[in-house]
């Protein structure tokens, strides 16, 4: 969603607006000095902050005010109205703040304020470790490294990544960047210079082969070791590979890294027809992106409906119809048995002519390191509420972690970008001794053409679907319930209601 910043609208806040026009708890979007600004009133206080989320420029004026914070309607980032600090991923950078003057019943926006440094979060329970090692260069690993420096940690940070590129905005790889709607400078989470400037020893193309728990060292593929006082495992998940004959050909791809995405883009430049294996979120986002590039796209999957296991039959039917409206051809309840050159053979007996194949048939958590080290695993790396593994000096975050979710009262593991970032941030603080529980409600979004699907909560099983609105009309809210209790909520173009559902789940879990 590489949206350009909108032209400033609304009143000129330098000229002032009437205080009476801004109710307590109310929001007003205007501009000052050519910049869009959001005013928020909280009792006698009025705050002025940048009107656009620093993640994808979402309109904060359409968001939700909760206490002295505002939440973005698009992807549920959260900002402190007093300081501008980004309190919740996926936003990583603060919004700007302006000084507000109240005089003669009017509100005036004055000069832009200097960005304060993030405040210390009280006193940690233990002395900070000297050396922290992070294994993984994805969402959780990056967010942890950045949070360590934001928390004024002065010790050594070594980040070991087997990727070729520094941490990237992975959701963009199946969406706008793959579709050709986002420039490559959108993709890195931070400029390459960020790591050296912040004392983060980022080592790319570095494979960790083992963990010496007693000696507090990780072993690398080249035979060397790296010592740690605290270790974060953020190894993420890896794509399930096709095992059918012909799957090793150069025009057959999976999508996980920036390199994977560039290879698909290169092939798409000369391809006419593509086959996507799998009707998952990634598979169908890839299908939409390849359609945006003008390719004929076929989707092959064993499912009766796309995404039914996660989103239910009604939204599954909607997603299929949406893709078919854009020219995607489905081969459901079918599967590929072989790839013979430029032909894909299906179990049904059909043959598809193809120039490009992308497999989106799922991912598996990369837990081999944890397992070999003797850490507790259960379809993921088992952690407590503080994201500690069974070895207290080793933490785990992101796609590999299975944690106690306070809303469900169950151990869960999810593969969501936002969850991974938020866990990385909490794990960083807890490695420093702050003892903060991870209690965020899971959230993810999926983009199909111009239709966003937002999901809050977590429902692996449900016995009731409560549908409000019109799914085919792109205006709906679906509650996933079990035993009368709402476990998850899916919305299409009901952004504030999605935020309100998230807030309700937070408050219920806190009781």
C-alpha positions as CSV (number, residue, x, y, z in Angstrom):
1,X,0.0,0.0,0.0
2,X,2.5,2.6,-1.2
3,X,0.2,5.5,-0.8
4,X,1.5,9.0,-1.6
5,X,1.0,11.6,1.1
6,X,-2.3,13.5,0.6
7,X,-2.5,17.2,-0.1
8,X,-3.3,19.1,3.1
9,X,-7.0,19.8,3.6
10,X,-9.2,21.2,6.3
11,X,-8.8,24.6,8.0
12,X,-5.6,26.5,8.3
13,X,-4.6,25.8,11.9
14,X,-2.2,28.7,12.0
15,X,-5.1,31.0,11.6
16,X,-6.9,29.1,14.4
17,X,-10.2,27.3,14.9
18,X,-12.8,27.7,17.6
19,X,-12.2,25.5,20.7
20,X,-16.0,24.9,20.8
21,X,-15.7,23.2,17.4
22,X,-13.6,20.5,18.9
23,X,-15.5,18.4,21.4
24,X,-13.8,16.5,24.2
25,X,-12.3,13.4,22.7
26,X,-12.9,14.8,19.2
27,X,-10.6,15.0,16.2
28,X,-10.0,17.6,13.5
29,X,-7.7,17.4,10.5
30,X,-6.3,20.7,9.2
31,X,-2.9,22.0,8.1
32,X,-0.1,24.3,9.1
33,X,2.9,25.3,7.0
34,X,1.8,22.9,4.2
35,X,1.7,19.9,6.6
36,X,-1.4,17.9,7.4
37,X,-2.0,18.0,11.2
38,X,-4.4,16.2,13.4
39,X,-5.9,18.0,16.4
40,X,-7.2,15.9,19.3
41,X,-8.9,17.3,22.4
42,X,-8.6,15.5,25.8
43,X,-10.3,17.5,28.4
44,X,-8.6,20.9,28.6
45,X,-5.6,19.6,26.6
46,X,-5.4,19.9,22.8
47,X,-2.7,17.9,20.9
48,X,-1.4,18.5,17.4
49,X,0.4,15.7,15.7
50,X,1.1,14.6,12.1
51,X,-2.1,13.5,10.5
52,X,-0.6,10.5,8.7
53,X,0.7,7.2,10.1
54,X,4.4,6.8,9.6
55,X,3.9,3.2,8.4
56,X,1.9,3.5,5.1
57,X,0.5,7.1,5.5
58,X,-2.8,5.9,6.9
59,X,-5.2,8.8,7.9
60,X,-5.0,9.1,11.7
61,X,-8.1,11.4,11.6
62,X,-10.1,8.3,10.7
63,X,-8.6,6.3,13.5
64,X,-9.5,5.7,17.2
65,X,-8.5,7.9,20.2
66,X,-7.8,5.8,23.3
67,X,-6.7,7.8,26.3
68,X,-3.7,9.9,25.2
69,X,-3.1,7.8,22.1
70,X,-4.4,7.5,18.6
71,X,-4.6,4.3,16.6
72,X,-4.2,4.1,12.8
73,X,-7.3,2.7,11.0
74,X,-5.3,0.8,8.4
75,X,-2.9,-1.5,10.2
76,X,-3.5,-0.7,13.9
77,X,-0.3,1.3,14.7
78,X,-0.6,3.5,17.8
79,X,1.0,6.8,18.7
80,X,1.4,8.8,21.9
81,X,-0.4,12.2,21.4
82,X,1.9,13.9,23.9
83,X,5.2,12.9,22.4
84,X,4.4,11.4,19.0
85,X,6.2,8.2,19.9
86,X,5.2,5.1,17.9
87,X,3.9,2.9,20.7
88,X,2.9,-0.1,18.6
89,X,4.2,-1.7,15.4
90,X,3.8,-1.7,12.4
91,X,4.8,1.9,12.7
92,X,8.4,2.3,13.8
93,X,8.9,6.0,13.5
94,X,7.2,8.8,15.5
95,X,4.7,11.3,14.2
96,X,5.7,15.0,14.5
97,X,4.2,17.2,17.2
98,X,3.4,20.9,17.2
99,X,2.9,23.4,20.0
100,X,-0.7,24.4,20.6
101,X,-1.8,27.7,21.9
102,X,-5.3,28.4,23.3
103,X,-6.4,32.0,23.3
104,X,-9.7,33.9,23.2
105,X,-11.7,30.7,22.7
106,X,-9.6,29.6,19.8
107,X,-6.9,26.9,19.1
108,X,-3.7,27.9,17.2
109,X,-1.0,25.6,16.0
110,X,2.4,27.1,16.3
111,X,6.0,25.8,15.8
112,X,6.9,22.2,15.2
113,X,8.4,20.7,18.4
114,X,11.7,18.8,18.6
115,X,11.2,15.1,18.8
116,X,11.9,13.9,22.4
117,X,13.9,10.8,23.0
118,X,11.8,7.8,24.2
119,X,11.4,7.8,27.9
120,X,13.0,5.1,30.1
121,X,10.4,2.6,31.2
122,X,11.2,2.5,34.9
123,X,14.0,0.5,36.4
124,X,14.8,-3.0,35.0
125,X,14.7,-5.9,37.5
126,X,18.3,-6.9,36.7
127,X,21.5,-5.4,35.4
128,X,21.5,-5.1,31.6
129,X,23.5,-7.8,29.9
130,X,26.8,-6.9,28.2
131,X,26.1,-8.9,25.0
132,X,22.9,-9.6,23.2
133,X,22.7,-11.8,20.1
134,X,19.7,-11.9,17.8
135,X,19.3,-14.8,15.4
136,X,17.2,-13.7,12.5
137,X,16.8,-10.7,10.2
138,X,13.1,-10.5,9.9
139,X,10.3,-8.5,11.6
140,X,11.0,-9.7,15.2
141,X,14.8,-9.6,15.0
142,X,14.8,-6.1,13.5
143,X,12.2,-4.7,15.9
144,X,14.1,-6.1,18.9
145,X,17.4,-4.6,17.8
146,X,15.8,-1.2,17.3
147,X,14.0,-1.3,20.6
148,X,17.2,-2.2,22.4
149,X,18.7,1.1,21.3
150,X,15.5,3.1,21.9
151,X,15.6,1.7,25.5
152,X,19.1,3.2,25.8
153,X,20.8,-0.1,25.9
154,X,24.6,0.6,25.6
155,X,25.9,-3.0,25.2
156,X,26.8,-5.1,22.2
157,X,24.1,-6.1,19.7
158,X,25.0,-8.8,17.1
159,X,22.3,-9.6,14.6
160,X,22.9,-12.8,12.6
161,X,20.8,-13.2,9.4
162,X,21.1,-15.8,6.7
163,X,19.3,-13.3,4.3
164,X,21.2,-11.6,1.5
165,X,19.6,-8.2,2.3
166,X,19.1,-6.1,5.5
167,X,15.6,-6.4,7.1
168,X,12.8,-5.5,4.7
169,X,9.1,-4.8,4.8
170,X,8.1,-8.3,3.9
171,X,4.3,-7.7,3.4
172,X,5.3,-5.4,0.5
173,X,7.0,-8.3,-1.2
174,X,3.7,-10.0,-2.1
175,X,1.7,-6.8,-2.4
176,X,2.7,-3.4,-3.9
177,X,6.4,-4.1,-4.6
178,X,5.6,-7.3,-6.5
179,X,2.7,-5.6,-8.3
180,X,5.0,-2.8,-9.4
181,X,3.2,-0.1,-7.4
182,X,6.0,0.6,-4.9
183,X,9.6,1.7,-5.5
184,X,12.4,-0.4,-4.1
185,X,13.3,2.3,-1.5
186,X,10.0,1.5,0.2
187,X,11.2,-2.0,0.9
188,X,14.0,-1.7,3.5
189,X,12.8,-1.1,7.1
190,X,15.7,1.3,7.6
191,X,18.5,2.6,5.4
192,X,21.7,0.4,5.3
193,X,23.5,3.0,7.3
194,X,21.1,2.6,10.2
195,X,22.8,-0.4,11.6
196,X,26.3,1.0,11.9
197,X,25.1,4.3,13.1
198,X,23.2,2.6,15.9
199,X,26.0,0.1,16.8
200,X,24.1,-2.9,15.5
201,X,26.5,-5.5,14.2
202,X,24.4,-6.9,11.3
203,X,26.0,-9.9,9.7
204,X,24.2,-11.0,6.5
205,X,24.6,-14.4,4.8
206,X,25.4,-15.8,8.2
207,X,24.0,-19.2,9.1
208,X,23.8,-20.3,12.8
209,X,24.3,-24.1,13.1
210,X,23.9,-24.6,16.9
211,X,23.6,-23.2,20.4
212,X,25.9,-24.0,23.3
213,X,23.4,-23.3,26.1
214,X,25.9,-23.9,28.9
215,X,28.7,-22.0,27.3
216,X,26.3,-19.2,26.1
217,X,27.6,-19.2,22.5
218,X,26.1,-19.7,19.1
219,X,28.0,-21.7,16.5
220,X,28.2,-20.4,12.9
221,X,28.5,-22.4,9.7
222,X,32.2,-21.2,9.2
223,X,33.1,-22.8,12.6
224,X,33.3,-19.6,14.6
225,X,31.3,-18.8,17.7
226,X,29.6,-15.7,19.0
227,X,29.1,-15.3,22.8
228,X,26.0,-14.0,24.3
229,X,24.5,-13.0,27.7
230,X,21.0,-12.9,26.3
231,X,19.9,-14.6,23.1
232,X,16.8,-13.9,21.0
233,X,15.7,-16.6,18.5
234,X,13.8,-14.9,15.7
235,X,14.3,-17.4,12.9
236,X,10.9,-17.0,11.5
237,X,9.3,-19.5,9.1
238,X,10.4,-21.0,5.8
239,X,8.2,-21.7,2.8
240,X,7.1,-25.3,2.2
241,X,8.8,-26.4,-1.0
242,X,7.2,-28.3,-3.8
243,X,8.4,-31.9,-4.0
244,X,6.8,-32.9,-7.3
245,X,8.9,-33.7,-10.4
246,X,10.1,-30.6,-12.1
247,X,9.9,-28.3,-9.0
248,X,13.6,-27.6,-9.2
249,X,13.4,-25.7,-12.5
250,X,14.5,-22.0,-12.6
251,X,11.0,-20.7,-13.4
252,X,9.6,-22.3,-10.3
253,X,9.7,-20.0,-7.3
254,X,8.7,-19.5,-3.6
255,X,8.4,-16.1,-2.0
256,X,10.0,-15.2,1.3
257,X,12.9,-12.9,0.7
258,X,13.7,-9.8,-1.3
259,X,15.8,-11.9,-3.6
260,X,12.9,-14.3,-4.1
261,X,10.7,-11.3,-5.1
262,X,13.2,-9.9,-7.5
263,X,13.6,-13.3,-9.2
264,X,9.8,-13.5,-9.7
265,X,9.7,-9.9,-11.0
266,X,12.5,-10.7,-13.5
267,X,10.6,-13.7,-14.8
268,X,7.3,-11.8,-14.9
269,X,8.8,-9.3,-17.3
270,X,8.8,-11.8,-20.1
271,X,6.2,-14.2,-18.9
272,X,2.6,-14.4,-20.3
273,X,1.1,-17.1,-18.1
274,X,1.7,-17.9,-14.4
275,X,0.5,-20.6,-12.1
276,X,0.2,-20.0,-8.4
277,X,0.2,-23.1,-6.2
278,X,-2.0,-22.5,-3.2
279,X,-4.9,-20.3,-2.4
280,X,-3.4,-18.9,0.8
281,X,-3.0,-15.3,1.7
282,X,0.4,-15.1,0.2
283,X,-0.6,-17.2,-2.9
284,X,-3.6,-14.9,-3.7
285,X,-1.7,-11.7,-3.0
286,X,0.9,-13.0,-5.5
287,X,-1.9,-13.8,-7.9
288,X,-3.3,-10.2,-7.6
289,X,0.2,-8.7,-8.1
290,X,0.9,-10.8,-11.2
291,X,-2.5,-9.8,-12.6
292,X,-1.5,-6.2,-12.0
293,X,1.5,-6.9,-14.2
294,X,-0.7,-8.2,-17.0
295,X,0.0,-11.9,-16.7
296,X,-2.7,-14.6,-17.2
297,X,-2.9,-16.2,-13.7
298,X,-4.1,-19.7,-12.7
299,X,-4.5,-20.7,-9.1
300,X,-4.2,-24.4,-8.2
301,X,-5.2,-25.5,-4.7
302,X,-6.8,-28.6,-3.0
303,X,-9.2,-26.4,-1.1
304,X,-12.9,-26.1,-1.9
305,X,-12.7,-22.3,-1.2
306,X,-9.8,-19.9,-0.9
307,X,-8.9,-19.0,2.7
308,X,-12.0,-20.9,4.1
309,X,-10.0,-22.4,7.0
310,X,-9.1,-18.9,8.4
311,X,-11.9,-16.6,7.1
312,X,-14.9,-19.0,6.7
313,X,-16.9,-20.0,3.7
314,X,-18.7,-16.6,3.0
315,X,-15.5,-14.6,2.8
316,X,-13.8,-17.4,1.0
317,X,-16.5,-17.2,-1.7
318,X,-16.1,-13.4,-1.8
319,X,-12.3,-13.7,-2.2
320,X,-12.7,-16.1,-5.1
321,X,-15.3,-13.9,-6.8
322,X,-13.1,-10.9,-6.4
323,X,-10.1,-12.6,-8.0
324,X,-12.3,-14.0,-10.8
325,X,-13.6,-10.5,-11.5
326,X,-9.9,-9.5,-12.1
327,X,-9.3,-12.4,-14.4
328,X,-7.8,-15.1,-12.2
329,X,-8.7,-18.7,-13.2
330,X,-9.1,-21.1,-10.3
331,X,-8.5,-24.9,-10.3
332,X,-9.8,-25.8,-6.9
333,X,-10.0,-29.3,-5.3
334,X,-7.1,-30.1,-7.6
335,X,-3.3,-30.2,-7.3
336,X,-0.2,-30.3,-9.4
337,X,1.5,-33.6,-9.9
338,X,4.4,-32.6,-12.1
339,X,6.0,-29.6,-13.9
340,X,7.3,-30.7,-17.2
341,X,9.1,-27.7,-18.7
342,X,6.5,-25.1,-19.4
343,X,3.6,-27.5,-18.6
344,X,2.0,-28.1,-15.2
345,X,0.2,-31.4,-14.9
346,X,-2.8,-31.6,-12.6
347,X,-4.2,-34.5,-10.7
348,X,-7.5,-34.0,-12.5
349,X,-5.7,-34.7,-15.8
350,X,-5.6,-31.1,-17.0
351,X,-2.5,-29.5,-18.3
352,X,-1.7,-25.8,-17.9
353,X,0.8,-24.0,-20.2
354,X,2.9,-21.8,-18.0
355,X,6.0,-19.5,-18.1
356,X,6.2,-18.9,-14.4
357,X,5.3,-20.9,-11.3
358,X,5.0,-19.5,-7.7
359,X,4.4,-21.9,-4.8
360,X,2.5,-20.5,-1.9
361,X,1.6,-23.7,-0.1
362,X,2.4,-22.6,3.4
363,X,5.3,-22.1,5.7
364,X,6.9,-24.0,8.6
365,X,8.4,-22.5,11.7
366,X,12.2,-22.8,11.8
367,X,12.6,-24.4,15.1
368,X,15.5,-26.8,14.4
369,X,18.0,-24.7,16.4
370,X,15.8,-24.5,19.4
371,X,15.0,-28.2,19.2
372,X,18.7,-29.2,18.9
373,X,19.5,-27.0,21.9
374,X,17.0,-28.9,24.1
375,X,14.6,-26.0,24.4
376,X,10.9,-26.8,25.0
377,X,9.1,-27.0,21.6
378,X,5.4,-27.7,20.7
379,X,4.7,-26.9,17.1
380,X,6.8,-23.9,17.8
381,X,9.2,-22.7,20.5
382,X,7.3,-22.6,23.8
383,X,7.7,-19.3,25.7
384,X,6.1,-17.7,28.7
385,X,4.3,-14.4,28.9
386,X,7.6,-12.6,28.9
387,X,8.7,-14.5,25.7
388,X,11.3,-16.5,27.6
389,X,12.0,-20.1,26.5
390,X,12.6,-23.0,28.9
391,X,16.1,-21.6,29.1
392,X,15.7,-18.2,30.9
393,X,18.5,-16.4,29.1
394,X,17.1,-17.4,25.7
395,X,14.0,-15.7,24.3
396,X,12.0,-16.4,21.2
397,X,9.7,-14.1,19.1
398,X,7.9,-14.0,15.8
399,X,6.7,-16.9,13.7
400,X,8.4,-19.6,15.8
401,X,7.0,-18.6,19.3
402,X,4.1,-20.3,20.9
403,X,2.9,-18.1,23.8
404,X,0.1,-17.9,26.3
405,X,-2.5,-15.6,24.8
406,X,-4.5,-13.9,27.6
407,X,-7.6,-13.3,25.5
408,X,-8.0,-17.0,24.5
409,X,-6.5,-18.4,27.6
410,X,-4.6,-20.8,25.3
411,X,-1.1,-21.3,23.9
412,X,-1.0,-20.0,20.4
413,X,1.4,-19.5,17.5
414,X,0.7,-17.2,14.6
415,X,2.5,-16.1,11.5
416,X,1.6,-12.4,11.4
417,X,4.0,-9.6,10.6
418,X,2.7,-7.1,13.1
419,X,2.7,-9.8,15.9
420,X,6.3,-10.6,15.1
421,X,7.3,-6.9,15.3
422,X,5.5,-6.4,18.6
423,X,7.0,-9.5,20.1
424,X,10.5,-8.5,19.1
425,X,10.0,-5.2,20.9
426,X,8.7,-6.8,24.1
427,X,11.4,-9.5,24.0
428,X,14.0,-6.7,23.7
429,X,12.7,-5.0,26.9
430,X,12.6,-8.3,28.8
431,X,16.1,-9.2,27.8
432,X,17.0,-5.9,29.6
433,X,15.0,-7.0,32.6
434,X,11.8,-4.9,32.3
435,X,9.4,-7.9,32.8
436,X,6.7,-6.8,30.4
437,X,4.1,-9.3,29.4
438,X,3.2,-9.8,25.8
439,X,-0.5,-9.3,25.8
440,X,-1.2,-7.7,22.3
441,X,-4.2,-8.9,20.4
442,X,-3.0,-10.6,17.2
443,X,-3.7,-8.5,14.1
444,X,-3.0,-9.0,10.4
445,X,-4.2,-7.5,7.1
446,X,-4.3,-8.9,3.6
447,X,-4.7,-6.8,0.4
448,X,-6.4,-8.0,-2.8
449,X,-6.5,-5.4,-5.5
450,X,-8.1,-2.4,-3.8
451,X,-9.8,-4.5,-1.1
452,X,-8.2,-4.7,2.4
453,X,-9.2,-7.5,4.8
454,X,-8.4,-6.8,8.5
455,X,-8.3,-9.5,11.1
456,X,-8.1,-9.1,14.9
457,X,-8.0,-11.9,17.4
458,X,-7.3,-15.5,16.8
459,X,-9.8,-18.3,16.0
460,X,-8.5,-21.7,15.0
461,X,-12.0,-23.2,15.6
462,X,-15.4,-21.6,15.8
463,X,-19.0,-22.7,16.0
464,X,-20.8,-19.5,15.0
465,X,-20.2,-16.8,12.4
466,X,-22.1,-13.5,13.0
467,X,-22.1,-11.4,9.8
468,X,-23.0,-7.8,9.8
469,X,-23.3,-5.8,6.5
470,X,-22.8,-6.9,3.0
471,X,-19.8,-9.0,2.1
472,X,-20.2,-8.8,-1.7
473,X,-20.7,-5.1,-1.3
474,X,-17.3,-4.7,0.4
475,X,-18.8,-3.5,3.7
476,X,-18.9,-6.1,6.4
477,X,-17.9,-7.2,9.9
478,X,-17.7,-10.9,10.7
479,X,-17.4,-12.2,14.3
480,X,-15.9,-15.7,14.8
481,X,-17.4,-17.1,18.0
482,X,-17.0,-20.2,20.1
483,X,-19.4,-21.0,22.9
484,X,-20.9,-17.5,22.5
485,X,-17.6,-15.7,22.9
486,X,-16.0,-13.6,20.2
487,X,-12.5,-14.9,19.4
488,X,-11.8,-12.9,16.2
489,X,-13.3,-10.2,14.0
490,X,-12.8,-9.7,10.3
491,X,-13.7,-6.5,8.6
492,X,-13.8,-5.0,5.1
493,X,-13.8,-1.2,5.0
494,X,-15.0,-1.0,8.6
495,X,-11.7,0.2,10.0
496,X,-12.9,1.9,13.2
497,X,-15.0,-1.1,14.1
498,X,-11.9,-3.3,13.7
499,X,-10.0,-1.0,16.1
500,X,-12.9,-1.1,18.5
501,X,-13.0,-4.9,18.4
502,X,-9.3,-4.9,19.2
503,X,-9.8,-2.6,22.1
504,X,-12.7,-4.7,23.4
505,X,-10.5,-7.8,23.4
506,X,-7.7,-6.0,25.2
507,X,-10.1,-4.9,27.9
508,X,-11.7,-8.3,28.3
509,X,-8.2,-9.9,28.7
510,X,-7.3,-7.4,31.3
511,X,-10.2,-8.2,33.6
